[in-house]
Amino acid sequence: MLLSGYSRLSVPCQRFRVTYRLYGDQKEAYTKAKDICLEQTVEFPEEFIPEGLIKEQIIGQIESFESYAENSFLVVISYAIDSAASELTQLLNVVFGNISLKPGIRVEHLELPDALLQNFKGPRFGRAGLRKLLEVEKRPLLFTALKPMGLTSQELAKLAYKFALGGIDIIKDDHGLSNQPFSPYEERTSLCAEAVNKANQETGQHSIYVANITAPVHEVMKRALTAKAVGAGGVLISPGLTGLDMLREIAEDDRVALPVISHPAFLGSYVMGMSGISHHALFGQIVRLAGAEGTIYPNFGGRFSFSRAECESIARGTVIPMGNLKPIFPCPAGGMSLASVPESIKVYGNDVAFLIGGGLFKQGPDLIENSRYFRALVTKLSE
Amino acid sequence: MLLSGYSRLSVPCQRFRVTYRLYGDQKEAYTKAKDICLEQTVEFPEEFIPEGLIKEQIIGQIESFESYAENSFLVVISYAIDSAASELTQLLNVVFGNISLKPGIRVEHLELPDALLQNFKGPRFGRAGLRKLLEVEKRPLLFTALKPMGLTSQELAKLAYKFALGGIDIIKDDHGLSNQPFSPYEERTSLCAEAVNKANQETGQHSIYVANITAPVHEVMKRALTAKAVGAGGVLISPGLTGLDMLREIAEDDRVALPVISHPAFLGSYVMGMSGISHHALFGQIVRLAGAEGTIYPNFGGRFSFSRAECESIARGTVIPMGNLKPIFPCPAGGMSLASVPESIKVYGNDVAFLIGGGLFKQGPDLIENSRYFRALVTKLSE
């Protein structure tokens, strides 16, 4: 025998479960399910795997297999939590690493036991904590973005000031504002934080400026600490660009200790086809597991392609029970207009942050008035 | 006017070019192209963008638009290099951030001017440097993986020793070996590096052990430096899990100064549908830009779904002129067998690293002999 086949897995290990949607007829789908059990763990020909604990525990196990729709099946596969090594990177690797390269496999849902979840702090504030920070008791949160790219830091700060005067709760950098020569990071964040904090003093409100810290590896933490130092009230990160674990790293850091908002840039490919990860699992569960307080995604009816049902499934992922993980805010965005708020509030209820960027400019020539209108509209609809 | 419309972009900025494939009829495709120009830069309603440099430079510009196949068009869009902020994260954001969330858009090819490329060191060794390190002058490189997950560090080291004795050039951790209790990182890498180095002393060959450093953010650099300290000859990273910029960070670090190999886990969704990034651009150009010396991807005819043409396009991406970036090794893998080597060598020529994992076990009961057979086969075919 090639392998001696003992291992240190001497006691049965707890398991986590992944629901996959598999495309094909029943035989093809079942073959895919068996293949996933090997591909995501031992990645090795079954005939060479020694009897014993690797076979009994490490290889994925099909827990259930059922028909879902024509030519598609739902299968639940469980894996030993030890295979995930208490790491978000390795957890995602077991869930979908190699099979991301195979057609017709979609991660639908994650079920993670406490023994695994205890390795993650998850959201620091959660819905209740963020509401307290912003002093918004009941209504949906008002969220906007500073843009367009190409404005100077001074111009962006003027916009931030107006939005805050008008009562927008969360005023973030556009996700494309990084450290460009026209609005360098430190200058921009200093001026924007100062502008929002000045407006707060005038209004008595508690708006926050959220700085985009999406950046090269060695810069992200520096920018988060700079954001904190200059008085920003939160940070924005695009985990598709930095890696999902960078979101976790920042969210869990006690020196930063600011709300972290997740932006979906560069993540879209995971949800665009029959293969990939469901909207629910990616923008709901995984982003929450990584510790975001809010998850931005394109709302239905905007300039992107997410359906109403997909958006609802994300919202469910932000709040369904996941051990110690606090519920977070869905942040529908992407061409949302003020006109779309009434319909959206019916879908999301009050526990939502409406992110309206360009749409706030369209309401009229005065940004402060436009912001007040947004606030009044949402307040009225949420009563 | 809402925006004052001046900016610091006082001189014309050099531009980089992205070729997109857009699906739809001509009118739809052209509308998509116009939309991309805004979405990837200002993300703002065009009517509110002030005249001047933002409009003239920041917004993407359609450089060409041509029919490609029925209902699909190739468009070249250029962007100001300043918008990419000299950062890999922001470059990828401009290339494909938000539009990853829109259907029917695929990044086909990148054309980056020297003014942008000079921000990236790229591969440290390149094909010539890696050949020198391994003392392999002409033939394809022989590459294998230590698995299955669940073996102890001692067992994995025994495998490594046999592979090295048999003359495999690059012996890597399976990409699922992280820091699990059955083979903790430091123990495993110490034993495997020692085993390979011992075999080298016996054979006079120059095999390297490549440690998998895919890990949470705060661990990756530590593991890279540990790999170096224990005598590993290279490191493996899955940029889909860590973020592509982590690959760059490690590749550019002079303390590590080891060959970095890229693994495609969790990246598959980008190439699986009509939307996303081409095999060529992602596994060829982008991974090379980030500094990998080798790019692993599933070979045609194996247990994955890449076509021969897609694999050829990746190989082209590893070698086409890209300013100062050295050419790197395509590393076809994913169910490659010894039987597939002759056909593959016709496709790739000699500048390739054949990654055969499980397939090496299938040849016969003696791993050393199997490895020697692999080496003899490749040597003969490459003459």
Chai-1 contact restraints between the chains, C-beta under 6 A:
chainA,res_idxA,chainB,res_idxB,connection_type,confidence,min_distance_angstrom,max_distance_angstrom,comment,restraint_id
A,L2,B,F361,contact,1.0,0.0,6.0,A-B,restraint_1
A,S7,B,G150,contact,1.0,0.0,6.0,A-B,restraint_2
A,S7,B,T152,contact,1.0,0.0,6.0,A-B,restraint_3
A,S7,B,F182,contact,1.0,0.0,6.0,A-B,restraint_4
A,R8,B,F182,contact,1.0,0.0,6.0,A-B,restraint_5
A,L9,B,F182,contact,1.0,0.0,6.0,A-B,restraint_6
A,T41,B,M149,contact,1.0,0.0,6.0,A-B,restraint_7
A,V42,B,P148,contact,1.0,0.0,6.0,A-B,restraint_8
A,V42,B,M149,contact,1.0,0.0,6.0,A-B,restraint_9
A,E43,B,K147,contact,1.0,0.0,6.0,A-B,restraint_10
A,F44,B,K147,contact,1.0,0.0,6.0,A-B,restraint_11
A,F44,B,P148,contact,1.0,0.0,6.0,A-B,restraint_12
A,F44,B,G358,contact,1.0,0.0,6.0,A-B,restraint_13
A,P45,B,G358,contact,1.0,0.0,6.0,A-B,restraint_14
A,F48,B,F361,contact,1.0,0.0,6.0,A-B,restraint_15
A,I54,B,G150,contact,1.0,0.0,6.0,A-B,restraint_16
A,I58,B,M149,contact,1.0,0.0,6.0,A-B,restraint_17
A,I58,B,G150,contact,1.0,0.0,6.0,A-B,restraint_18
A,D82,B,Q180,contact,1.0,0.0,6.0,A-B,restraint_19
A,D82,B,P181,contact,1.0,0.0,6.0,A-B,restraint_20
A,A85,B,S178,contact,1.0,0.0,6.0,A-B,restraint_21
A,A85,B,N179,contact,1.0,0.0,6.0,A-B,restraint_22
A,A85,B,Q180,contact,1.0,0.0,6.0,A-B,restraint_23
A,E87,B,P216,contact,1.0,0.0,6.0,A-B,restraint_24
A,T89,B,T214,contact,1.0,0.0,6.0,A-B,restraint_25
A,T89,B,A215,contact,1.0,0.0,6.0,A-B,restraint_26
A,T89,B,P216,contact,1.0,0.0,6.0,A-B,restraint_27
A,T89,B,L241,contact,1.0,0.0,6.0,A-B,restraint_28
A,Q90,B,S178,contact,1.0,0.0,6.0,A-B,restraint_29
A,L92,B,L241,contact,1.0,0.0,6.0,A-B,restraint_30
A,N93,B,L241,contact,1.0,0.0,6.0,A-B,restraint_31
A,N93,B,A265,contact,1.0,0.0,6.0,A-B,restraint_32
A,G97,B,A265,contact,1.0,0.0,6.0,A-B,restraint_33
A,G97,B,F266,contact,1.0,0.0,6.0,A-B,restraint_34
A,N98,B,A265,contact,1.0,0.0,6.0,A-B,restraint_35
A,S100,B,F266,contact,1.0,0.0,6.0,A-B,restraint_36
A,S100,B,G268,contact,1.0,0.0,6.0,A-B,restraint_37
A,S100,B,S269,contact,1.0,0.0,6.0,A-B,restraint_38
A,L101,B,G268,contact,1.0,0.0,6.0,A-B,restraint_39
A,L101,B,P298,contact,1.0,0.0,6.0,A-B,restraint_40
A,L101,B,F304,contact,1.0,0.0,6.0,A-B,restraint_41
A,K102,B,F304,contact,1.0,0.0,6.0,A-B,restraint_42
A,P103,B,S305,contact,1.0,0.0,6.0,A-B,restraint_43
A,K147,B,E43,contact,1.0,0.0,6.0,A-B,restraint_44
A,K147,B,F44,contact,1.0,0.0,6.0,A-B,restraint_45
A,P148,B,V42,contact,1.0,0.0,6.0,A-B,restraint_46
A,P148,B,F44,contact,1.0,0.0,6.0,A-B,restraint_47
A,M149,B,T41,contact,1.0,0.0,6.0,A-B,restraint_48
A,M149,B,V42,contact,1.0,0.0,6.0,A-B,restraint_49
A,M149,B,I58,contact,1.0,0.0,6.0,A-B,restraint_50
A,G150,B,S7,contact,1.0,0.0,6.0,A-B,restraint_51
A,G150,B,I54,contact,1.0,0.0,6.0,A-B,restraint_52
A,G150,B,I58,contact,1.0,0.0,6.0,A-B,restraint_53
A,S178,B,A85,contact,1.0,0.0,6.0,A-B,restraint_54
A,S178,B,Q90,contact,1.0,0.0,6.0,A-B,restraint_55
A,N179,B,A85,contact,1.0,0.0,6.0,A-B,restraint_56
A,Q180,B,D82,contact,1.0,0.0,6.0,A-B,restraint_57
A,Q180,B,A85,contact,1.0,0.0,6.0,A-B,restraint_58
A,P181,B,D82,contact,1.0,0.0,6.0,A-B,restraint_59
A,F182,B,S7,contact,1.0,0.0,6.0,A-B,restraint_60
A,F182,B,R8,contact,1.0,0.0,6.0,A-B,restraint_61
A,F182,B,L9,contact,1.0,0.0,6.0,A-B,restraint_62
A,T214,B,T89,contact,1.0,0.0,6.0,A-B,restraint_63
A,A215,B,T89,contact,1.0,0.0,6.0,A-B,restraint_64
A,P216,B,E87,contact,1.0,0.0,6.0,A-B,restraint_65
A,P216,B,T89,contact,1.0,0.0,6.0,A-B,restraint_66
A,P216,B,D245,contact,1.0,0.0,6.0,A-B,restraint_67
A,V217,B,D245,contact,1.0,0.0,6.0,A-B,restraint_68
A,V217,B,M246,contact,1.0,0.0,6.0,A-B,restraint_69
A,V217,B,E249,contact,1.0,0.0,6.0,A-B,restraint_70
A,L241,B,T89,contact,1.0,0.0,6.0,A-B,restraint_71
A,L241,B,L92,contact,1.0,0.0,6.0,A-B,restraint_72
A,L241,B,N93,contact,1.0,0.0,6.0,A-B,restraint_73
A,T242,B,G243,contact,1.0,0.0,6.0,A-B,restraint_74
A,G243,B,T242,contact,1.0,0.0,6.0,A-B,restraint_75
A,G243,B,G243,contact,1.0,0.0,6.0,A-B,restraint_76
A,D245,B,P216,contact,1.0,0.0,6.0,A-B,restraint_77
A,D245,B,V217,contact,1.0,0.0,6.0,A-B,restraint_78
A,M246,B,V217,contact,1.0,0.0,6.0,A-B,restraint_79
A,E249,B,V217,contact,1.0,0.0,6.0,A-B,restraint_80
A,A265,B,N93,contact,1.0,0.0,6.0,A-B,restraint_81
A,A265,B,G97,contact,1.0,0.0,6.0,A-B,restraint_82
A,A265,B,N98,contact,1.0,0.0,6.0,A-B,restraint_83
A,F266,B,G97,contact,1.0,0.0,6.0,A-B,restraint_84
A,F266,B,S100,contact,1.0,0.0,6.0,A-B,restraint_85
A,G268,B,S100,contact,1.0,0.0,6.0,A-B,restraint_86
A,G268,B,L101,contact,1.0,0.0,6.0,A-B,restraint_87
A,S269,B,S100,contact,1.0,0.0,6.0,A-B,restraint_88
A,S269,B,S269,contact,1.0,0.0,6.0,A-B,restraint_89
A,S269,B,Y270,contact,1.0,0.0,6.0,A-B,restraint_90
A,S269,B,G276,contact,1.0,0.0,6.0,A-B,restraint_91
A,Y270,B,S269,contact,1.0,0.0,6.0,A-B,restraint_92
A,M272,B,S275,contact,1.0,0.0,6.0,A-B,restraint_93
A,G273,B,G273,contact,1.0,0.0,6.0,A-B,restraint_94
A,S275,B,M272,contact,1.0,0.0,6.0,A-B,restraint_95
A,G276,B,S269,contact,1.0,0.0,6.0,A-B,restraint_96
A,P298,B,L101,contact,1.0,0.0,6.0,A-B,restraint_97
A,F304,B,L101,contact,1.0,0.0,6.0,A-B,restraint_98
A,F304,B,K102,contact,1.0,0.0,6.0,A-B,restraint_99
A,S305,B,P103,contact,1.0,0.0,6.0,A-B,restraint_100
A,G358,B,F44,contact,1.0,0.0,6.0,A-B,restraint_101
A,G358,B,P45,contact,1.0,0.0,6.0,A-B,restraint_102
A,F361,B,L2,contact,1.0,0.0,6.0,A-B,restraint_103
A,F361,B,F48,contact,1.0,0.0,6.0,A-B,restraint_104
